[in-house]
């Protein structure tokens, strides 16, 4: 890539950053366009809607390209970025200013840095087998089931028997909080929002899916390519998450992972380990970004 370097920051020629911007939007529209088309038709998707509705990051925001800190954008067109208050015009071009991070966001970055650091060192756990989705429909009536437009693979009594015969050990608060009231006492631990740093661990599918959440919460300082990489991982995890659920989604092309069997549990764990491995470099990039954003306050 044609970039010159100054003592301040690499400078991207307009043709170069425009190319990166276009590549990012093309990549992301493969995910956002189908979602928006379904929404326009009033169609619900039990797998992919989650990535836009639960995480509350609009498709337009996901398509938006930002270079990240310590990069200057050359050319008159770069002034379009000045509509965001975190950008400044310098002698080299237009660049993000990490010192523009307000105090309340700095506190969040400090919290996130500590959480991600803990996850890097805490041993991963691979023994939950995706039972959180089962616990979310445990002892519910058909009308209460969240995705009740889609069939369950077992009748309620058999589903309850499977849950009760299994070790329920969810460590992720944002999954545990959706357990049904009868299912919560079955969990080995009782996670709370305040205790997230004490329970979160990198073997958890949702902890790796949440790398996307942490990436977009740091926007616009997060390089757009990193947000997209985290979304890509979250999307693959969501597919496995719902394949291992009690829902029968074969009509949508999702083959069930039968975690009620030894073979299914082994398959789930293999996915879990692969996602944990994929999450490592993304977590490291987010940690580096946190450290960069906190650096001005530490100098």
Beta strands, then each sheet from edge to edge (+ up, - down):
strand 1: 3-5
strand 2: 10-12
strand 3: 71-73
strand 4: 87-89
strand 5: 94-96
sheet 1: 1+ 2- 3- 5+ 4-
end
